[in-house]
Amino acid sequence: MKLKDIRNNRWVRIFANKYTLVLAAFCFWMLFLDSNSWLIHRELDLEIDDLKKNKEYYLNEISRDKAIMDNLNDSLELEKFARQEYFMKRENEEIFIIEYKEAVD
């Protein structure tokens, strides 16, 4: 094949067109090199998804803690919570803390 035959090929003429080359360069620039590129947007979208998951987790934790606080208005529940979480005791009472070791396979 001669150079003239290659230049007259339909696909070579389409891809060698200056408008096609400028369009391809523009698309490459916008997708990969620009400060607002597709890659940056993808990273930011993933970060937004992570932040939404964190928000959902913390909202669930807040609602759980509010429920615990509502239960602590009762003096018996407050005493139970203090005993379980902070190992508090009454006078003349002894507490034995038993820790179980998990079996290692």
LUMPASE-579872 format. One record per residue (C-alpha): residue in one letter; x, y, z. Coordinates in nm, 2 decimals. Layout:
BEGIN
<node vokol="A" c1="X" c2="Y" c3="Z"/>
...
//
This chain:
BEGIN
<node vokol="M" c1="0.00" c2="0.00" c3="0.00"/>
<node vokol="K" c1="0.13" c2="0.34" c3="-0.09"/>
<node vokol="L" c1="0.10" c2="0.65" c3="0.12"/>
<node vokol="K" c1="-0.15" c2="0.80" c3="-0.13"/>
<node vokol="D" c1="-0.37" c2="0.49" c3="-0.08"/>
<node vokol="I" c1="-0.35" c2="0.52" c3="0.29"/>
<node vokol="R" c1="-0.44" c2="0.89" c3="0.29"/>
<node vokol="N" c1="-0.74" c2="0.82" c3="0.07"/>
<node vokol="N" c1="-0.87" c2="0.56" c3="0.30"/>
<node vokol="R" c1="-1.21" c2="0.66" c3="0.45"/>
<node vokol="W" c1="-1.12" c2="0.59" c3="0.82"/>
<node vokol="V" c1="-0.78" c2="0.77" c3="0.79"/>
<node vokol="R" c1="-0.95" c2="1.08" c3="0.65"/>
<node vokol="I" c1="-1.21" c2="1.08" c3="0.94"/>
<node vokol="F" c1="-0.95" c2="1.04" c3="1.21"/>
<node vokol="A" c1="-0.69" c2="1.27" c3="1.05"/>
<node vokol="N" c1="-0.95" c2="1.55" c3="1.03"/>
<node vokol="K" c1="-0.84" c2="1.85" c3="1.24"/>
<node vokol="Y" c1="-1.19" c2="1.88" c3="1.40"/>
<node vokol="T" c1="-1.18" c2="1.52" c3="1.51"/>
<node vokol="L" c1="-0.83" c2="1.56" c3="1.65"/>
<node vokol="V" c1="-0.93" c2="1.87" c3="1.84"/>
<node vokol="L" c1="-1.24" c2="1.69" c3="1.97"/>
<node vokol="A" c1="-1.03" c2="1.39" c3="2.08"/>
<node vokol="A" c1="-0.78" c2="1.61" c3="2.26"/>
<node vokol="F" c1="-1.05" c2="1.81" c3="2.43"/>
<node vokol="C" c1="-1.22" c2="1.49" c3="2.55"/>
<node vokol="F" c1="-0.89" c2="1.35" c3="2.68"/>
<node vokol="W" c1="-0.82" c2="1.68" c3="2.86"/>
<node vokol="M" c1="-1.16" c2="1.70" c3="3.02"/>
<node vokol="L" c1="-1.17" c2="1.33" c3="3.13"/>
<node vokol="F" c1="-0.82" c2="1.30" c3="3.27"/>
<node vokol="L" c1="-0.62" c2="1.62" c3="3.30"/>
<node vokol="D" c1="-0.85" c2="1.90" c3="3.40"/>
<node vokol="S" c1="-0.90" c2="2.00" c3="3.77"/>
<node vokol="N" c1="-1.27" c2="1.91" c3="3.73"/>
<node vokol="S" c1="-1.19" c2="1.58" c3="3.55"/>
<node vokol="W" c1="-1.40" c2="1.27" c3="3.56"/>
<node vokol="L" c1="-1.14" c2="1.10" c3="3.79"/>
<node vokol="I" c1="-1.17" c2="1.38" c3="4.05"/>
<node vokol="H" c1="-1.55" c2="1.37" c3="4.04"/>
<node vokol="R" c1="-1.54" c2="0.99" c3="4.08"/>
<node vokol="E" c1="-1.31" c2="1.02" c3="4.39"/>
<node vokol="L" c1="-1.54" c2="1.29" c3="4.53"/>
<node vokol="D" c1="-1.85" c2="1.08" c3="4.47"/>
<node vokol="L" c1="-1.69" c2="0.79" c3="4.66"/>
<node vokol="E" c1="-1.60" c2="1.03" c3="4.95"/>
<node vokol="I" c1="-1.96" c2="1.16" c3="4.96"/>
<node vokol="D" c1="-2.09" c2="0.80" c3="4.98"/>
<node vokol="D" c1="-1.86" c2="0.73" c3="5.27"/>
<node vokol="L" c1="-1.97" c2="1.04" c3="5.45"/>
<node vokol="K" c1="-2.33" c2="0.95" c3="5.40"/>
<node vokol="K" c1="-2.27" c2="0.61" c3="5.55"/>
<node vokol="N" c1="-2.09" c2="0.78" c3="5.84"/>
<node vokol="K" c1="-2.38" c2="1.02" c3="5.89"/>
<node vokol="E" c1="-2.63" c2="0.73" c3="5.89"/>
<node vokol="Y" c1="-2.42" c2="0.54" c3="6.14"/>
<node vokol="Y" c1="-2.39" c2="0.84" c3="6.38"/>
<node vokol="L" c1="-2.76" c2="0.92" c3="6.35"/>
<node vokol="N" c1="-2.83" c2="0.56" c3="6.46"/>
<node vokol="E" c1="-2.59" c2="0.59" c3="6.75"/>
<node vokol="I" c1="-2.75" c2="0.92" c3="6.86"/>
<node vokol="S" c1="-3.10" c2="0.76" c3="6.85"/>
<node vokol="R" c1="-2.97" c2="0.46" c3="7.05"/>
<node vokol="D" c1="-2.81" c2="0.69" c3="7.31"/>
<node vokol="K" c1="-3.12" c2="0.89" c3="7.34"/>
<node vokol="A" c1="-3.32" c2="0.58" c3="7.41"/>
<node vokol="I" c1="-3.07" c2="0.48" c3="7.68"/>
<node vokol="M" c1="-3.09" c2="0.83" c3="7.83"/>
<node vokol="D" c1="-3.47" c2="0.81" c3="7.84"/>
<node vokol="N" c1="-3.44" c2="0.48" c3="8.03"/>
<node vokol="L" c1="-3.20" c2="0.64" c3="8.27"/>
<node vokol="N" c1="-3.47" c2="0.86" c3="8.42"/>
<node vokol="D" c1="-3.58" c2="0.57" c3="8.63"/>
<node vokol="S" c1="-3.36" c2="0.52" c3="8.93"/>
<node vokol="L" c1="-3.35" c2="0.14" c3="8.90"/>
<node vokol="E" c1="-3.24" c2="0.17" c3="8.54"/>
<node vokol="L" c1="-2.97" c2="0.43" c3="8.63"/>
<node vokol="E" c1="-2.84" c2="0.19" c3="8.90"/>
<node vokol="K" c1="-2.83" c2="-0.10" c3="8.66"/>
<node vokol="F" c1="-2.65" c2="0.11" c3="8.40"/>
<node vokol="A" c1="-2.39" c2="0.23" c3="8.65"/>
<node vokol="R" c1="-2.33" c2="-0.13" c3="8.77"/>
<node vokol="Q" c1="-2.29" c2="-0.27" c3="8.42"/>
<node vokol="E" c1="-2.09" c2="0.00" c3="8.25"/>
<node vokol="Y" c1="-1.88" c2="0.15" c3="8.54"/>
<node vokol="F" c1="-1.87" c2="-0.14" c3="8.78"/>
<node vokol="M" c1="-2.01" c2="0.08" c3="9.06"/>
<node vokol="K" c1="-2.14" c2="-0.09" c3="9.38"/>
<node vokol="R" c1="-2.34" c2="-0.03" c3="9.69"/>
<node vokol="E" c1="-2.18" c2="0.00" c3="10.04"/>
<node vokol="N" c1="-2.08" c2="-0.33" c3="10.19"/>
<node vokol="E" c1="-2.09" c2="-0.50" c3="9.86"/>
<node vokol="E" c1="-1.82" c2="-0.68" c3="9.67"/>
<node vokol="I" c1="-1.79" c2="-0.71" c3="9.29"/>
<node vokol="F" c1="-1.61" c2="-0.99" c3="9.11"/>
<node vokol="I" c1="-1.53" c2="-0.93" c3="8.75"/>
<node vokol="I" c1="-1.50" c2="-1.24" c3="8.55"/>
<node vokol="E" c1="-1.33" c2="-1.22" c3="8.21"/>
<node vokol="Y" c1="-1.35" c2="-1.50" c3="7.96"/>
<node vokol="K" c1="-1.07" c2="-1.57" c3="7.73"/>
<node vokol="E" c1="-1.16" c2="-1.67" c3="7.38"/>
<node vokol="A" c1="-1.02" c2="-1.99" c3="7.25"/>
<node vokol="V" c1="-0.76" c2="-1.93" c3="6.98"/>
<node vokol="D" c1="-0.77" c2="-2.18" c3="6.69"/>
//
